[in-house]
Amino acid sequence: MDLKQKDLKYIWHPYTHQKNRPPAIPIVKGKKTLLYDEYGNTYIDAISSWWVNIHGHGNKYIAKKLFEQAKKLEQVIFAGFTHEPAIELAEKLLKILPGHFSKIFYSDNGSTATEVAIKMALQYWFNKGDAKRNKILAFRHSYHGDTFGAMSVSERGTFTIAFREKLFEVIFIDTPDDTNFTVIKEEINRYKNEIACFIYEPLLQGAGGMRMYDAKNLNSLVAFLKKEKVLCIADEVLTGFYRTGKFFAGDYLEEKADIICLSKALTGGTMALGVTACTHEIHEAFVSDDKTKTFFHGHSFTANPLACTASLASLKLLQNDGCKEKIEAISTLHEDFLKNLSPFVKQNVIKNLRKTGTICAFEICTPQTDNYLQDIGIHFSNYCLKNGVYLRALGNTVYIMPPYCITKKELKKVYKVVQAFLFSIAKKG
Ligand SMILES: Cc1ncc(COP(=O)(O)O)c(C=O)c1O
C-alpha cells in the first residue's frame, strides 16, 4: 500500500466528506510558501494551512529555537511548575495586546482559548455572587471553534446542526452596521443585567464566510455593552498577528475587550497553542480564601515549552524589519486584484468583493443561496490544486490568505489561477 492508500484505510480527516472521498495528497516537505508532494509537485499554500502559517513553512529561525528548547525541556506539568518560555511569552504578549490585560491563561488551540474565555466570564459573575448574569451574547454567522461551548456560541448551521439540542442557549445579534444599531440595542436591553459576556470575532468572521464589518460600529457596540457591565471577549484566534493589517484587529478599536483569545498564528503556525488573557479585575474575582472560587480548568499540554518557544520566535520575526512592509505589499496587491475582477462582477460571475489586511474574498454566484455545502467550492479547489495552488473555498466563498513571506510572483500566480477558473465558469455561462 502506498501512503495515499494507507491514509484512506486508517485516517479520518477533519471537515472532510467521507463517502468516496478522494485520497489526501501526502505532503513531504514545506519550504516558505510552497508545499511539496512525494513526486516533487509544488502547491502554493495560499490559505496559510488553515490560517496559521505566517512566516512560511520550514522557517529556519523557528526550527533552530525549537531544536534548542527540545534539548532543554520539551514538556512539564504547568501546575506547581513553570518555565522561562511561558513567562517570557506572557510578559511580551501583555505588552502588545490591545487592552489592559494582566494575566495570561494558556491552553492548546483556538477552541480551548474560547472555551476558557467563556468559562472565565461565567465564573467571574458566579464568584462575584451574581449568578443571574449568565446569558451569553454572540454574533450571527460567528465561528468560535468545535468544542461544545465554542459550538454553542457559534452560528447554528451546517457545522452544528447534529448537536442543536445539546448546545446551550445564546442570544444572537447581527453584526452592527450604520442602520441596525437601534434594533441591536433593543434586543440587548430585553436581557438587561442578565448578560454575562459577549464574544465576537473583531472585524472579520472567518469560518462563517470571511464576512467583514466595520470597526466604527463594533466600537460603539462594545462601548454600549461595557456600560451595561457585559464582559467583552475578543476572539482574535484568526485576526491576531497582522491578519487584518494591524497587529491585532482590536488595535482598530478605542474600546478594549476584557478578555482576548489567541491561537493559530500565535506560534507562527508551527505548534498548537492557545492563549486567553484577562484584565486584573476579572482575575481578582478568582482570588479568594474560598477554594471553590478556583478556576478548575487545565489541559495536559498547557503552556507547552516548545509551543511557547515557537511563539517567541514568531514574535521576533514579526518585529523584524521588512515583515510589516511585506504585509502592506500583500494588502496592496489584493486591492489591485479585486479591481481587476470587476468584469466578472458585471457578468454576474462573482459578487461581494472585499478585503481586510492580508485577506481578500468574494462569492461565486450560484443558483443556490450561499451555503457551505455547495459543490462549486470543491470544483474550485480541485482546479487550483491542479494548477499548483492550494485554496480551500468555504462553500461558494473564495478567499486568499497567504503567509506573509509569499513573493509577488507567487501571489500573481495565485491570482492568475483564480481568474482562469472564473473565466472557465463565465464561458460556461
Ligand atoms: C475565530 C476563531 N475562533 C476559534 C477557532 C477555533 O480554533 P481551532 O481550530 O484551533 O480550534 C477558529 C478556527 O478557525 C477561529 O477562526
The ligand as a MOL file (V3000), in Angstrom:
LIG
                    3D

  0  0  0     0  0            999 V3000
M  V30 BEGIN CTAB
M  V30 COUNTS 16 16 0 0 0
M  V30 BEGIN ATOM
M  V30 1 C -12.1920 32.9790 15.1880 0
M  V30 2 C -11.8830 31.5550 15.5170 0
M  V30 3 N -12.0090 31.1330 16.7790 0
M  V30 4 C -11.7310 29.8690 17.1320 0
M  V30 5 C -11.3110 28.9520 16.1900 0
M  V30 6 C -11.0070 27.5460 16.5920 0
M  V30 7 O -9.6340 27.3070 16.5130 0
M  V30 8 P -9.0530 25.8250 16.4380 0
M  V30 9 O -9.3320 25.3240 15.0680 0
M  V30 10 O -7.6000 25.9800 16.7110 0
M  V30 11 O -9.7440 25.0340 17.4920 0
M  V30 12 C -11.1760 29.3420 14.8650 0
M  V30 13 C -10.7840 28.3890 13.8250 0
M  V30 14 O -10.9350 28.5810 12.6530 0
M  V30 15 C -11.4740 30.6900 14.5080 0
M  V30 16 O -11.3800 31.1250 13.2500 0
M  V30 END ATOM
M  V30 BEGIN BOND
M  V30 1 1 1 2
M  V30 2 1 2 3
M  V30 3 2 2 15
M  V30 4 2 3 4
M  V30 5 1 4 5
M  V30 6 1 5 6
M  V30 7 2 5 12
M  V30 8 1 6 7
M  V30 9 1 7 8
M  V30 10 2 8 9
M  V30 11 1 8 10
M  V30 12 1 8 11
M  V30 13 1 12 13
M  V30 14 1 12 15
M  V30 15 2 13 14
M  V30 16 1 15 16
M  V30 END BOND
M  V30 END CTAB
M  END
